[in-house]
Amino acid sequence: MAFSFFGGVHPKENKWYACDKETQVFPEPDILVVPMAQHIGAPCKPLVKKGDLVKMGQKIGDAQGLSAPVHASVSGKVKAVEPKAHVSGTTVMSVVIENDHLDTLCEDIKPRSQAEVDALTPEQLMDIIHEAGIVGMGGATFPTHVKLASGIGKVDTIIANAGECEPFITADDRLCREEPEKLIAGLKLVMKILGMNTAHIAIEDNKPEAAKALQACLGKEDGITVDVLPAKYPQGAEKQLIYAITGREVPSGGLPAAVGCAVFNVATCKAIYDAVYEGMPLIRRIVTVSGDILMEPKNLLVPVGTSFSDLIDACGHSENPYKVLSGGPMMGVAQYDLGVPTTKGVNAVTVLSRKNRYSVEDSRCLRCGRCIDACPMKLMPVLMYKALQTNNVEEMKAVNLMDCIECGCCAYVCPASVPLVLGFRAGKQQIRDAAAKEKAKA
């Protein structure tokens, strides 16, 4: 049974730009910048130095604490190890690789037969996933091996997320259409690790071809059902998807495991297949390059470390971009430097024209309440915004600012064009900074 979560919006989908474009292998660029931070948690420690030769799939960044290793996406020579611009808007220590275009594979990469995979224990599978550097590929980038380990014995429902509710983005849609067998095989490995015989693949009804492709690959004995949900943004958000499938509500500050659920993006499932069956770490991903001024929007299989400018140039554009986003228009992060590299969590590069400029110079809240009706987390954005204006950290916490999932529904419906999400992100950082100061005093 499908449940409809509270709030949400129906933005213009704009998926028609790229949804019927088959995934193309992007020609490897001459220079790639591979950041040591492509995940939630501590940045990796570089394992190479300037002048070193690296092979495709070689580990070049070692995980420290809550982290995931980073690997070379091409073979070549290390040109530099230095801070470089990152999609987060900061600078991050990165390994710059001069591509030799030989794609010399690291000796550690060895495919496994079905019999070998069947013999692996859940612990061995998690070790493989860890070493492959797999993270949540829907954008959250939480290390997958940690999510799996924390769910053992607590989870009774597994959901593979193919919702992809963000406008313009069609990367998961194409993955489900083109390689359903592999992502389903990866999902079965997740089921084995968590000790489950059943799972759900959740997808919106605006992707009928993808749903049919998935259903065609499944038999009754697989224990996997394809749940086709009515399209509503942000259906693909973890907590909203859990409610849509199970009717369970994740408590404030809680994780999906608190209600017996674990959610994995379908691209993450495919990456698990690649790591376990092919021995290949996470060094490539599908990226949708789309927007209203691109001559030819595309879905591209891109090596991690490819610059946004290279991807945009591959599609061509009819005018200079007004705004370039990492992600889609609802939750994406605007970029100030098109030299930033794609990372494991970048599923789209959205290129927009000036007609998409909606901000106003002196925006003021009208107290109309539309943001309250739209918030899928049942929060009070109008009160959250008021707390931000006074820089009152205690008030921010009192109105549950940290529960905001930054989906952008409130800003989308705001008639005054108040930059709500931008403010909420800043407010969250104020809360974190205050907590760090308190911890330092203790």
C-alpha positions as CSV (number, residue, x, y, z in Angstrom):
1,M,0.0,0.0,0.0
2,A,1.3,3.5,-0.9
3,F,0.9,6.3,1.6
4,S,1.0,10.0,0.7
5,F,3.4,11.9,2.9
6,F,2.5,15.3,4.3
7,G,3.2,18.4,2.2
8,G,5.4,18.3,-0.9
9,V,5.1,20.1,-4.2
10,H,4.8,19.4,-7.9
11,P,7.4,21.4,-9.7
12,K,7.7,21.2,-13.5
13,E,9.7,18.0,-14.0
14,N,11.7,19.0,-17.1
15,K,12.9,15.4,-17.4
16,W,12.0,15.3,-21.1
17,Y,15.3,17.0,-21.9
18,A,17.4,13.9,-21.1
19,C,15.1,11.0,-20.1
20,D,15.2,9.3,-23.5
21,K,18.9,9.9,-24.1
22,E,20.8,6.6,-23.7
23,T,23.8,6.7,-21.4
24,Q,27.0,7.5,-23.3
25,V,30.6,6.8,-22.1
26,F,32.2,10.1,-21.6
27,P,35.6,10.4,-23.3
28,E,38.2,10.6,-20.5
29,P,39.7,14.1,-20.1
30,D,43.4,14.8,-20.1
31,I,43.4,16.0,-16.5
32,L,41.2,14.7,-13.6
33,V,41.0,16.2,-10.1
34,V,40.1,13.5,-7.5
35,P,39.0,15.0,-4.1
36,M,39.9,13.3,-0.9
37,A,36.5,14.2,0.5
38,Q,33.7,12.6,-1.5
39,H,31.7,11.3,1.5
40,I,30.2,12.3,4.8
41,G,33.0,12.0,7.4
42,A,36.7,12.6,7.6
43,P,38.6,13.3,4.4
44,C,40.9,10.6,3.2
45,K,44.7,10.6,3.7
46,P,46.5,10.8,0.3
47,L,48.5,7.7,-0.5
48,V,50.4,9.2,-3.5
49,K,52.6,12.2,-4.2
50,K,53.5,14.3,-7.1
51,G,55.3,12.3,-9.8
52,D,53.8,8.9,-8.8
53,L,52.3,6.7,-11.5
54,V,48.9,5.4,-10.7
55,K,46.6,2.7,-12.3
56,M,42.9,2.7,-12.8
57,G,41.2,1.5,-9.7
58,Q,44.2,2.0,-7.5
59,K,43.5,3.3,-4.0
60,I,44.9,6.8,-3.7
61,G,43.2,8.0,-0.6
62,D,42.9,5.9,2.6
63,A,39.8,6.1,4.9
64,Q,40.2,7.6,8.3
65,G,37.4,6.9,10.9
66,L,33.9,7.5,9.4
67,S,35.1,7.6,5.8
68,A,35.4,5.7,2.5
69,P,38.6,5.2,0.4
70,V,39.2,7.0,-2.9
71,H,40.5,5.5,-6.0
72,A,42.1,6.7,-9.3
73,S,39.5,6.8,-12.0
74,V,42.1,6.6,-14.8
75,S,45.7,5.6,-15.1
76,G,48.5,8.2,-15.4
77,K,50.9,10.4,-13.5
78,V,50.1,12.4,-10.4
79,K,50.6,16.0,-11.4
80,A,49.9,17.5,-7.9
81,V,48.5,16.8,-4.5
82,E,47.0,20.1,-3.4
83,P,43.8,21.8,-2.3
84,K,41.4,22.4,-5.2
85,A,37.9,23.8,-5.6
86,H,35.1,21.4,-4.5
87,V,31.4,21.1,-5.3
88,S,30.6,22.0,-1.7
89,G,31.9,25.5,-2.2
90,T,35.1,24.9,-0.2
91,T,38.6,23.7,-1.2
92,V,39.5,20.1,-0.6
93,M,42.8,18.3,-0.7
94,S,42.8,16.6,-4.1
95,V,45.0,14.3,-6.3
96,V,45.5,15.8,-9.8
97,I,46.1,13.0,-12.4
98,E,47.5,13.5,-15.8
99,N,45.6,10.9,-17.9
100,D,47.8,8.6,-20.0
101,H,44.7,7.3,-21.8
102,L,45.9,3.7,-21.4
103,D,43.4,2.7,-18.7
104,T,46.0,0.4,-17.2
105,L,44.0,-1.6,-14.6
106,C,45.2,-2.0,-11.0
107,E,46.3,-5.6,-10.3
108,D,44.0,-5.8,-7.3
109,I,40.9,-5.7,-9.5
110,K,39.8,-9.2,-10.1
111,P,36.3,-10.4,-11.1
112,R,34.5,-13.1,-9.0
113,S,32.4,-16.0,-10.2
114,Q,28.9,-16.5,-9.0
115,A,30.2,-19.4,-6.9
116,E,32.8,-17.2,-5.3
117,V,30.2,-14.5,-4.5
118,D,27.8,-17.1,-3.0
119,A,30.6,-18.2,-0.7
120,L,31.2,-14.7,0.8
121,T,29.9,-14.0,4.3
122,P,28.1,-10.8,5.1
123,E,31.3,-9.5,6.9
124,Q,33.4,-10.2,3.8
125,L,30.9,-8.5,1.6
126,M,31.0,-5.4,3.8
127,D,34.8,-5.4,3.7
128,I,34.6,-5.4,-0.1
129,I,32.1,-2.6,-0.1
130,H,34.3,-0.6,2.3
131,E,37.5,-1.1,0.2
132,A,35.6,-0.2,-2.9
133,G,34.8,3.3,-1.5
134,I,31.1,3.0,-2.0
135,V,28.9,5.7,-0.6
136,G,25.3,6.8,-0.9
137,M,25.0,7.9,-4.6
138,G,21.7,9.7,-4.3
139,G,23.5,12.7,-2.9
140,A,23.9,11.9,0.8
141,T,27.3,10.2,0.3
142,F,27.1,8.4,3.7
143,P,29.6,5.4,3.7
144,T,27.6,2.4,2.7
145,H,29.5,-0.2,4.8
146,V,28.7,1.9,7.9
147,K,25.0,2.0,7.0
148,L,24.9,-1.7,6.4
149,A,26.7,-2.5,9.7
150,S,24.4,-0.3,11.7
151,G,21.3,-2.0,10.2
152,I,22.2,-5.6,11.0
153,G,19.6,-7.0,13.4
154,K,17.6,-3.8,13.3
155,V,16.1,-3.7,9.8
156,D,13.0,-5.5,8.6
157,T,12.4,-3.5,5.4
158,I,14.9,-2.7,2.7
159,I,14.1,-0.1,0.1
160,A,16.0,0.6,-3.1
161,N,15.4,4.2,-4.0
162,A,14.7,4.9,-7.7
163,G,12.4,7.8,-6.9
164,E,14.7,10.5,-8.5
165,C,12.0,13.2,-7.9
166,E,14.3,16.2,-8.5
167,P,13.5,18.0,-11.8
168,F,15.8,17.5,-14.8
169,I,17.7,14.5,-13.3
170,T,17.3,11.2,-15.2
171,A,20.5,9.3,-14.2
172,D,18.7,6.7,-12.1
173,D,15.9,6.4,-14.7
174,R,18.5,5.4,-17.3
175,L,20.3,3.0,-15.0
176,C,17.0,1.2,-14.3
177,R,16.3,1.0,-18.0
178,E,19.7,-0.1,-19.1
179,E,21.2,-2.2,-16.4
180,P,18.3,-3.5,-14.2
181,E,19.9,-7.0,-13.8
182,K,23.0,-5.6,-12.2
183,L,21.3,-3.2,-9.7
184,I,19.0,-6.0,-8.7
185,A,22.0,-8.3,-8.2
186,G,23.5,-5.6,-6.0
187,L,20.3,-5.3,-4.0
188,K,20.3,-9.0,-3.4
189,L,23.7,-8.6,-1.9
190,V,22.3,-6.0,0.5
191,M,19.5,-8.4,1.4
192,K,22.1,-11.1,2.1
193,I,24.1,-8.8,4.4
194,L,21.1,-7.7,6.3
195,G,19.6,-11.2,6.5
196,M,16.4,-10.3,4.6
197,N,14.5,-12.3,2.0
198,T,12.3,-9.4,0.8
199,A,12.9,-5.9,-0.5
200,H,11.2,-3.0,-2.3
201,I,12.3,-1.0,-5.3
202,A,10.5,2.4,-5.1
203,I,10.0,4.4,-8.2
204,E,7.6,7.2,-9.3
205,D,5.0,6.6,-11.9
206,N,6.6,9.2,-14.2
207,K,9.2,6.6,-15.1
208,P,7.1,3.8,-16.7
209,E,9.8,2.4,-18.9
210,A,12.2,2.0,-16.0
211,A,9.5,0.3,-13.9
212,K,8.8,-2.1,-16.7
213,A,12.5,-2.9,-17.1
214,L,12.8,-3.7,-13.4
215,Q,9.7,-5.8,-13.3
216,A,10.8,-7.8,-16.3
217,C,13.9,-8.9,-14.5
218,L,12.2,-10.1,-11.3
219,G,10.6,-13.4,-10.6
220,K,8.3,-14.3,-7.7
221,E,11.2,-16.2,-6.0
222,D,13.3,-13.1,-5.8
223,G,11.3,-11.6,-3.0
224,I,11.6,-8.1,-4.5
225,T,8.6,-5.9,-5.4
226,V,8.6,-2.8,-7.6
227,D,6.5,-0.2,-5.8
228,V,5.3,2.4,-8.4
229,L,4.4,5.6,-6.4
230,P,2.5,8.7,-7.5
231,A,5.0,11.4,-8.5
232,K,5.3,14.1,-5.8
233,Y,8.4,16.0,-4.7
234,P,10.4,15.1,-2.5
235,Q,9.3,11.5,-2.8
236,G,12.9,10.4,-3.1
237,A,13.9,11.8,0.2
238,E,14.7,9.0,2.6
239,K,12.1,9.7,5.3
240,Q,9.3,10.5,2.9
241,L,10.0,7.3,0.9
242,I,9.9,5.2,4.1
243,Y,6.5,6.7,4.9
244,A,5.3,6.2,1.3
245,I,6.2,2.5,1.4
246,T,5.5,1.5,5.0
247,G,3.5,4.2,6.7
248,R,6.2,4.5,9.3
249,E,7.5,7.9,10.5
250,V,11.1,8.3,11.3
251,P,11.3,10.3,14.7
252,S,12.9,13.7,15.0
253,G,16.6,13.3,15.0
254,G,16.3,9.6,14.3
255,L,17.6,7.3,11.5
256,P,15.7,4.9,9.3
257,A,16.9,2.0,11.4
258,A,14.8,3.4,14.3
259,V,11.7,2.3,12.4
260,G,13.3,-0.9,11.0
261,C,14.1,0.5,7.5
262,A,17.2,0.8,5.4
263,V,17.2,2.8,2.1
264,F,19.8,2.5,-0.6
265,N,19.9,4.4,-3.9
266,V,19.7,2.2,-7.0
267,A,23.1,3.5,-8.2
268,T,24.6,2.5,-4.9
269,C,23.2,-1.0,-5.5
270,K,24.8,-1.1,-8.9
271,A,28.1,0.1,-7.4
272,I,27.9,-2.8,-4.9
273,Y,27.4,-5.2,-7.9
274,D,30.5,-3.7,-9.6
275,A,32.6,-4.1,-6.5
276,V,31.6,-7.6,-5.6
277,Y,31.3,-9.2,-9.0
278,E,33.7,-7.2,-11.1
279,G,36.1,-6.2,-8.3
280,M,35.8,-2.6,-9.5
281,P,35.8,0.3,-6.9
282,L,33.5,3.3,-7.3
283,I,35.4,5.4,-9.9
284,R,32.6,6.1,-12.4
285,R,28.9,7.1,-12.2
286,I,26.1,8.3,-14.5
287,V,25.7,12.1,-14.5
288,T,22.7,13.8,-16.2
289,V,23.9,17.0,-17.8
290,S,20.8,19.0,-18.6
291,G,19.2,22.4,-18.7
292,D,17.3,24.9,-20.8
293,I,20.3,26.3,-22.7
294,L,22.1,23.1,-23.6
295,M,22.2,22.2,-27.2
296,E,22.2,18.4,-26.5
297,P,21.4,17.3,-22.9
298,K,23.0,14.0,-22.1
299,N,23.3,11.1,-19.6
300,L,27.0,10.4,-19.3
301,L,29.0,7.7,-17.7
302,V,31.7,9.9,-16.1
303,P,35.0,9.2,-14.4
304,V,35.2,10.7,-11.0
305,G,37.3,13.9,-11.2
306,T,36.0,15.1,-14.5
307,S,35.4,18.9,-14.4
308,F,31.9,20.4,-14.8
309,S,33.3,22.6,-17.7
310,D,34.2,19.5,-19.7
311,L,30.7,18.0,-19.2
312,I,29.0,21.3,-20.3
313,D,31.3,21.7,-23.3
314,A,30.3,18.1,-24.4
315,C,26.7,19.2,-24.6
316,G,27.1,22.7,-26.0
317,H,25.1,25.7,-25.0
318,S,23.2,28.4,-26.8
319,E,24.1,31.2,-24.4
320,N,26.4,31.8,-21.4
321,P,24.9,29.9,-18.3
322,Y,23.3,32.1,-15.7
323,K,23.6,29.4,-13.1
324,V,25.2,26.0,-12.9
325,L,24.1,23.6,-10.2
326,S,25.6,20.4,-8.8
327,G,22.4,18.5,-8.7
328,G,18.9,19.7,-9.6
329,P,17.1,23.0,-9.2
330,M,15.4,22.2,-5.9
331,M,18.3,20.9,-3.8
332,G,21.3,21.6,-6.0
333,V,24.3,23.7,-5.0
334,A,25.2,26.6,-7.3
335,Q,28.8,26.6,-8.4
336,Y,31.2,29.5,-8.5
337,D,34.0,27.6,-10.4
338,L,33.2,25.3,-13.3
339,G,36.6,23.7,-12.8
340,V,35.1,21.8,-9.9
341,P,35.3,18.0,-10.4
342,T,32.4,15.5,-10.3
343,T,32.4,13.3,-7.2
344,K,30.7,10.1,-6.2
345,G,27.7,12.1,-5.0
346,V,27.2,14.2,-8.2
347,N,24.3,12.8,-10.1
348,A,23.6,15.8,-12.3
349,V,25.0,19.1,-13.6
350,T,22.1,21.4,-14.3
351,V,22.8,24.4,-16.5
352,L,20.2,27.2,-16.4
353,S,19.5,30.5,-18.3
354,R,18.9,33.9,-16.9
355,K,15.1,33.4,-17.2
356,N,15.4,31.1,-14.2
357,R,16.4,34.1,-12.0
358,Y,13.8,34.3,-9.3
359,S,15.5,36.1,-6.4
360,V,14.5,39.6,-5.3
361,E,16.8,42.2,-3.7
362,D,14.7,42.9,-0.6
363,S,12.7,39.7,0.1
364,R,10.5,39.8,3.2
365,C,8.3,37.1,4.7
366,L,4.6,37.8,4.2
367,R,3.6,35.3,6.9
368,C,1.2,33.6,4.4
369,G,1.9,30.1,5.7
370,R,2.4,28.4,2.4
371,C,5.8,27.1,3.5
372,I,4.1,25.3,6.4
373,D,1.6,23.6,4.1
374,A,4.4,22.5,1.8
375,C,7.0,21.3,4.3
376,P,7.2,17.5,4.1
377,M,8.9,17.3,7.5
378,K,5.9,19.1,9.2
379,L,8.1,22.0,10.3
380,M,7.4,25.7,10.6
381,P,9.7,27.4,8.1
382,V,8.2,30.8,9.0
383,L,9.4,30.4,12.6
384,M,12.7,28.9,11.5
385,Y,13.3,32.0,9.4
386,K,12.4,34.3,12.3
387,A,15.0,32.5,14.5
388,L,17.6,32.9,11.8
389,Q,17.0,36.7,11.7
390,T,17.8,37.0,15.4
391,N,20.8,34.5,15.3
392,N,19.2,32.8,18.3
393,V,20.7,29.3,18.3
394,E,18.5,28.1,21.1
395,E,15.4,29.2,19.2
396,M,16.7,27.5,16.1
397,K,16.9,24.3,18.0
398,A,13.5,24.8,19.6
399,V,11.8,25.0,16.2
400,N,13.7,21.8,15.1
401,L,15.8,23.5,12.4
402,M,18.1,20.4,12.3
403,D,15.2,18.3,11.0
404,C,15.1,20.3,7.8
405,I,16.0,18.1,4.8
406,E,16.7,21.2,2.6
407,C,14.4,19.9,0.0
408,G,13.4,23.4,-1.1
409,C,9.6,23.0,-1.0
410,C,9.3,26.1,1.2
411,A,11.3,28.3,-1.1
412,Y,9.5,27.0,-4.1
413,V,6.1,28.1,-2.8
414,C,7.2,31.3,-1.2
415,P,5.5,34.3,-3.0
416,A,8.2,36.6,-1.6
417,S,11.1,34.6,-3.0
418,V,12.8,34.5,0.5
419,P,16.0,32.4,0.2
420,L,14.8,30.0,3.0
421,V,17.0,27.0,2.3
422,L,20.1,29.1,2.0
423,G,19.3,30.6,5.5
424,F,18.5,27.2,7.0
425,R,21.8,25.8,5.8
426,A,23.6,28.7,7.5
427,G,21.5,28.2,10.6
428,K,22.4,24.5,10.8
429,Q,26.1,25.5,10.7
430,Q,25.6,28.0,13.5
431,I,24.1,25.1,15.6
432,R,27.0,22.8,14.8
433,D,29.5,25.6,15.6
434,A,27.8,26.3,18.9
435,A,27.8,22.6,19.8
436,A,31.5,22.3,18.9
437,K,32.3,25.3,21.2
438,E,30.4,23.7,24.1
439,K,32.2,20.4,23.5
440,A,35.6,22.2,23.5
441,K,34.7,23.9,26.9
442,A,33.8,20.6,28.5
